[in-house]
Amino acid sequence: MNDDQVRILCVDDEKNVLRALERIFMDEPYEILIAMSGQEGLDVLSDEPGIQVVISDFRMPGMNGVDFLKEVYKRRPDTVRIVLSGYADIAAVVAAINDGRIYKFIPKPWNDDELKVTINNAIERYFLQKRNQQLTEELKVKNEELTLLNEGLENLVAERTEELRFQNRVLDRAWRVLESLPIGVVGLDADGMIVQCNMKAHELLGRDSGEMIGLERAAALPDDINRLVDEVIEKDSAVANVLMSGGEVVSRGVYMRHSDGQEGIILAFVGKEEWR
């Protein structure tokens, strides 16, 4: 059976009423199921899947229409439930309409055209509710996926944050070691900008701490050291004696190339006595 096939269960203890309902919907694309009592209607409901609309008479022996539709609601809450009633029953139906979760009641005798409109509206209501339920379930699944994704991102951020903290601790310790070295160290990037200069190097160059960072080496370093840098660029390494503010020192330069594509020059300045 097609999931969108409309099936209507009609329950009434009078055969002529059931025949009239079947005749009204004869030209409609609906499958009409019938039952002559509330209990028989519940049996049909248990045996037949995909019933969208249930129409029940109010006055029936054994189980009236409202009690029957209350049980229908318990078993198939997604169905649209309609009660047929005589004018004398209207007050009783209105009083019980919430108990049966009844969509609408139709007075007997009914108008065929009005009944068709009511049934069409009931069917539209059913499929609209079904679509809303489907969208709600899809939204629930998406929200669960989003929650899992957010949890994964939070874990990833936490891991990355811890990695960065560790790297920062390593860099901090490396910087402290560099600052404590008894030799001067100057780092240049591939464009000749000074990107590192430890305390000893500032001392040997006669500059205040931190003053060298960000300067161009051609303007910041003595001519002898710039000539050494030129030789390092040409040969990848070089050694020279240079005169600095603290006297003559041995200066060694090395061109560094890393696998990540970064390049630069490291210069080390050591007093001649220390070099020996």
C-alpha positions in Angstrom: 0.0 0.0 0.0 1.2 3.5 -0.9 2.2 5.5 2.2 0.1 8.4 0.9 -3.0 6.2 0.1 -5.9 7.7 2.1 -7.9 5.2 4.2 -11.0 6.3 6.0 -12.6 4.1 8.7 -16.4 4.7 9.0 -18.2 3.3 12.1 -22.0 3.3 12.5 -24.5 0.7 13.7 -26.8 1.5 10.8 -25.9 -0.1 7.4 -27.7 2.6 5.4 -25.5 5.3 7.0 -22.4 3.3 6.0 -23.7 2.8 2.5 -24.4 6.5 2.2 -20.8 7.3 3.3 -19.4 4.8 0.8 -21.5 6.4 -1.9 -20.4 9.9 -1.1 -16.7 9.0 -1.5 -17.2 6.6 -4.5 -15.5 9.0 -6.9 -12.8 10.0 -4.5 -9.3 8.4 -4.4 -10.0 7.0 -0.9 -10.2 3.5 0.5 -13.3 3.2 2.8 -13.3 0.7 5.6 -16.5 0.1 7.6 -17.4 -1.3 11.0 -20.8 -1.5 12.7 -19.8 -1.0 16.3 -17.0 0.6 18.4 -15.4 -2.8 19.2 -15.5 -3.8 15.5 -14.0 -0.5 14.7 -11.1 -1.1 17.1 -10.6 -4.5 15.6 -10.3 -3.0 12.1 -7.9 -0.4 13.5 -5.7 -3.1 15.0 -5.7 -5.1 11.7 -5.4 -2.3 9.1 -2.4 0.0 8.9 -2.3 3.5 7.5 -5.8 4.8 8.5 -5.7 8.5 8.5 -9.4 9.5 9.2 -11.9 7.9 11.6 -15.6 8.8 11.3 -17.9 7.5 14.0 -21.6 7.8 14.9 -22.2 9.1 18.4 -25.1 6.9 19.4 -24.1 3.2 19.2 -24.9 0.3 21.4 -22.2 -0.9 23.8 -19.7 2.0 23.2 -20.8 5.5 22.1 -18.8 7.4 19.5 -16.9 9.6 22.0 -15.7 6.6 24.1 -14.7 4.8 20.8 -12.7 7.8 19.6 -11.0 8.2 23.0 -9.8 4.7 22.5 -8.8 5.4 18.9 -6.7 8.4 20.2 -4.9 6.1 22.6 -4.0 3.6 19.9 -3.6 5.9 16.9 -3.1 9.5 18.1 -2.1 10.6 14.7 -5.5 9.9 13.2 -8.0 12.7 12.6 -11.2 11.8 14.4 -14.7 13.0 13.4 -18.0 12.2 15.1 -21.5 12.1 13.5 -24.3 13.1 15.7 -28.0 14.0 15.7 -29.0 17.5 16.8 -30.3 16.1 20.1 -26.7 14.8 20.9 -24.8 18.1 20.2 -24.6 19.2 23.8 -23.3 15.9 24.9 -20.8 15.8 22.1 -19.5 19.3 22.7 -19.0 18.4 26.4 -17.0 15.3 25.6 -15.2 16.6 22.5 -11.9 17.3 24.3 -11.9 13.8 25.9 -11.9 12.2 22.5 -9.5 14.7 20.9 -12.2 15.1 18.3 -11.3 17.2 15.3 -14.9 18.1 14.3 -18.5 16.8 14.7 -20.9 16.7 11.8 -24.6 16.8 12.6 -27.1 14.4 11.0 -28.5 14.7 8.5 -25.4 16.1 6.8 -24.8 18.0 3.6 -22.7 15.9 1.2 -20.7 18.8 -0.1 -19.9 20.1 3.4 -19.0 16.6 4.5 -16.6 16.3 1.6 -15.0 19.6 2.4 -14.6 18.5 6.1 -13.0 15.3 5.1 -10.6 17.0 2.6 -9.6 19.4 5.4 -9.1 16.5 7.8 -6.8 14.7 5.3 -4.8 17.8 4.7 -4.5 18.2 8.4 -3.3 14.6 8.8 -0.5 14.9 6.2 0.5 18.3 7.5 0.9 16.9 11.0 2.8 13.9 9.5 5.1 16.3 7.6 5.7 18.4 10.7 6.5 15.2 12.7 9.0 14.2 10.0 10.6 17.6 10.0 10.7 17.6 13.8 12.5 14.2 13.7 14.9 15.4 11.1 15.6 18.5 13.1 16.2 16.3 16.2 18.7 14.2 14.3 20.5 17.2 12.9 20.6 18.7 16.4 22.1 15.5 17.7 24.6 15.5 14.9 25.4 19.2 15.6 25.8 18.4 19.3 28.3 15.6 18.5 30.1 17.9 16.1 30.3 20.6 18.7 31.6 18.2 21.3 34.2 17.0 18.8 35.2 20.6 18.0 35.4 21.4 21.7 37.6 18.4 22.3 39.8 19.4 19.3 40.0 23.0 20.5 41.0 21.7 24.0 43.6 19.4 22.5 44.9 22.2 20.3 44.9 24.7 23.2 46.9 22.3 25.3 49.4 21.8 22.4 49.8 25.5 22.0 50.3 25.9 25.8 53.0 23.2 25.6 54.6 24.9 22.6 54.5 28.2 24.4 56.2 26.7 27.4 58.9 25.2 25.2 59.4 28.5 23.4 59.5 30.3 26.7 62.2 28.0 28.0 64.1 28.2 24.7 64.0 32.0 24.9 65.2 31.9 28.5 68.0 29.5 27.6 68.9 31.8 24.6 69.0 34.9 26.9 71.2 33.1 29.4 73.9 32.0 26.8 77.4 33.5 27.3 77.6 34.0 23.6 75.8 36.5 21.4 73.1 35.1 19.0 71.4 37.0 16.2 68.7 35.6 13.9 67.9 37.0 10.5 65.0 36.0 8.2 65.5 35.4 4.5 64.9 39.1 3.8 67.6 40.3 6.2 65.4 41.5 9.0 66.6 40.8 12.6 64.1 38.5 14.2 66.1 37.4 17.3 68.9 39.0 19.3 69.7 37.8 22.8 71.1 39.8 25.7 74.7 38.9 25.0 74.4 40.0 21.4 72.9 43.4 22.4 75.8 43.8 24.9 78.4 43.0 22.2 76.7 45.3 19.7 76.4 48.1 22.2 72.6 48.3 21.9 69.8 48.3 24.5 68.0 45.0 25.1 65.2 44.5 22.5 66.3 47.4 20.3 67.5 45.3 17.4 64.4 43.2 16.8 62.6 44.3 13.5 65.6 46.3 12.1 67.2 45.6 8.7 70.6 44.0 9.2 72.3 46.4 6.6 71.4 49.4 8.8 71.7 47.8 12.3 74.8 45.6 12.0 78.4 46.7 11.6 80.0 46.5 8.1 82.2 43.5 9.1 79.2 41.5 10.2 77.2 42.5 7.0 80.1 41.2 4.9 80.0 38.0 6.9 76.3 37.7 6.2 76.9 38.2 2.5 79.5 35.4 2.6 77.0 33.1 4.5 74.4 33.8 1.8 76.9 32.8 -0.9 78.5 29.8 0.9 75.9 28.7 3.5 78.4 29.3 6.3 81.3 31.5 7.2 83.6 32.5 10.1 85.3 35.9 10.7 87.0 38.0 13.4 85.0 41.2 13.9 85.5 44.2 16.1 82.6 44.9 18.4 82.0 47.2 21.4 83.4 44.6 23.7 86.5 44.0 21.6 87.4 41.5 18.9 85.1 38.4 18.7 84.8 35.4 16.5 81.6 35.5 14.5 80.2 32.4 12.9 77.2 32.4 10.5 75.1 29.5 9.2 72.3 29.6 6.6 69.3 27.5 8.0 66.8 25.9 5.7 63.8 24.0 7.3 61.6 21.4 5.7 58.6 23.7 6.2 60.1 26.2 3.8 61.4 28.7 6.3 64.8 30.1 5.8 67.2 32.4 7.8 70.6 33.0 9.1 72.0 32.4 12.5 74.9 34.5 13.7 76.9 33.6 16.8 79.5 35.9 18.5 82.1 34.4 20.8 85.0 36.2 22.5 88.3 35.0 21.2 89.3 33.6 24.6 86.0 31.7 24.8 86.4 30.4 21.3 89.7 28.7 22.3 
